[in-house]
Amino acid sequence: MDGPNEQETIENLVPGWPDLNAKEQFIHAFTITRSRSTASRLSGISQQRFSQLRAADADFAKAFDVALDINKYDLEDNNVKRAIDGWLQEERISPDGTVQRKYAFSATLAIFMLKAWNPGGRYMFERDEQEVDELAATLRATIVMADESIGEPEEENAVIPGS
């Protein structure tokens, strides 16, 4: 066996897992895995039974809605982080021992987040090219200053030779 299975993993993440009833197991599993199908598999509640419980049991429905909100906020936080901070796309160590990092950013994801937060508002993509360039330069300078203040590399978007 290469590693723990889903059941062993969930039992480690949720104290008292075996003693929870199936509905509690479903809610905990959904909150952790963000997947209804995985929560169904781990709790033994089928997708059809889930729909019945959600319609008939107000407490279960409320607990599921809270878990769903937690997952939505987590997704939103992760999307904002990827749009603004980017993600490490590639990391290499040069022959002289210098770590070179290449980061990727998602302007499209940023646009979607802005639209979600401010429907009908004015956004960067609606601005003229010079204004966008000035805003981008300010943002880059702010990121470099923030990185320097916490001891990160000065050029977070350093281009890796050969890429």
C-alpha positions in Angstrom: 0.0 0.0 0.0 1.5 3.3 -1.1 -0.2 5.6 1.5 -3.2 6.0 3.6 -6.6 5.6 2.0 -9.4 8.2 2.2 -11.0 6.6 5.3 -7.7 6.6 7.2 -6.9 10.1 6.2 -10.4 11.5 7.3 -10.1 9.6 10.6 -6.9 11.4 11.3 -8.4 14.8 10.4 -11.7 14.6 12.3 -11.4 13.7 16.0 -14.0 11.1 16.9 -14.8 10.2 13.3 -16.0 6.6 13.9 -18.4 7.8 16.6 -20.1 10.5 14.4 -23.4 9.7 12.8 -23.5 9.5 9.0 -24.9 13.0 8.6 -22.1 14.5 10.7 -19.5 12.4 8.8 -20.9 13.8 5.5 -20.7 17.4 6.7 -17.2 17.0 8.0 -16.0 15.1 4.9 -17.5 17.7 2.6 -15.9 20.6 4.6 -12.5 19.0 4.4 -12.6 17.5 0.9 -14.9 20.1 -0.8 -16.4 17.2 -2.7 -20.0 15.9 -2.3 -19.1 12.6 -4.0 -16.2 12.0 -1.7 -18.3 13.0 1.3 -21.0 10.5 0.1 -18.4 7.7 -0.2 -16.9 8.4 3.2 -20.1 8.7 5.1 -22.1 6.1 3.3 -24.8 8.6 2.3 -25.7 8.3 -1.4 -26.2 11.4 -3.6 -29.9 10.6 -3.7 -30.1 10.3 0.1 -28.2 13.6 0.4 -30.8 15.4 -1.7 -33.6 13.8 0.4 -31.9 14.8 3.7 -31.2 18.3 2.5 -34.9 18.8 1.6 -36.3 17.1 4.8 -33.8 17.9 7.6 -33.5 21.6 8.3 -30.5 21.1 10.6 -28.7 19.0 8.0 -29.5 21.5 5.3 -28.2 24.4 7.5 -25.0 22.5 8.4 -24.4 21.8 4.7 -25.0 25.4 3.7 -22.5 26.5 6.4 -19.9 24.0 5.0 -20.7 25.2 1.5 -20.1 28.8 2.5 -16.8 27.8 4.2 -15.7 26.2 0.9 -16.8 29.2 -1.1 -14.8 31.6 1.1 -11.8 29.3 0.9 -12.1 29.2 -2.9 -12.4 33.0 -3.0 -9.3 33.4 -0.8 -7.3 31.0 -3.0 -8.4 32.7 -6.2 -7.4 36.2 -4.9 -4.1 34.8 -3.8 -3.4 33.2 -7.2 -4.5 36.4 -9.0 -2.5 38.8 -7.0 0.4 36.8 -5.5 0.6 34.3 -8.3 2.0 30.9 -8.0 5.4 29.3 -8.3 5.6 28.0 -11.8 9.2 27.0 -11.9 12.2 27.0 -9.5 15.8 26.3 -10.4 19.1 26.5 -8.7 21.7 28.1 -10.9 25.3 26.8 -11.0 26.3 29.5 -8.6 23.7 28.4 -6.1 21.3 31.2 -6.7 17.6 30.2 -6.5 15.7 31.4 -9.5 11.9 31.5 -9.4 9.4 32.1 -12.1 5.9 33.1 -11.0 2.7 33.1 -13.0 -0.2 35.4 -12.4 -3.8 35.4 -13.7 -5.3 38.6 -14.9 -8.4 36.8 -16.0 -8.9 35.4 -12.5 -8.4 38.9 -11.1 -11.1 40.3 -13.5 -13.6 37.6 -12.4 -12.9 38.3 -8.7 -13.4 42.1 -9.3 -16.7 41.4 -11.2 -17.9 39.2 -8.4 -17.1 41.9 -5.8 -18.3 44.9 -7.7 -20.8 44.1 -10.5 -21.0 47.0 -12.9 -17.9 48.7 -11.6 -15.0 50.2 -13.5 -12.0 48.0 -13.7 -8.5 48.1 -14.9 -9.3 46.4 -18.2 -11.7 49.3 -18.9 -8.9 51.9 -18.5 -6.7 53.3 -21.2 -3.3 51.7 -21.8 -1.2 54.4 -20.2 -3.3 54.3 -17.0 -3.0 50.5 -16.9 0.8 50.7 -17.3 1.1 53.2 -14.5 -1.0 51.0 -12.2 1.0 47.9 -13.1 4.3 49.7 -12.4 3.0 50.9 -9.0 1.8 47.4 -8.2 5.2 45.8 -9.2 7.1 48.4 -7.1 4.8 47.7 -4.1 5.4 43.9 -4.4 9.2 44.4 -4.6 9.2 46.6 -1.6 7.0 44.1 0.4 9.3 41.3 -0.6 12.4 43.2 0.4 10.9 44.0 3.8 10.4 40.2 4.5 13.7 39.1 3.1 12.3 37.5 -0.1 14.3 37.8 -3.4 14.2 41.3 -4.9 12.9 40.1 -8.3 10.1 37.7 -7.6 9.4 37.5 -11.4 13.0 36.7 -12.3 13.2 35.1 -15.7 14.8 31.7 -15.7 17.4 31.3 -18.4 16.1 29.0 -21.1 12.5 29.5 -20.3 
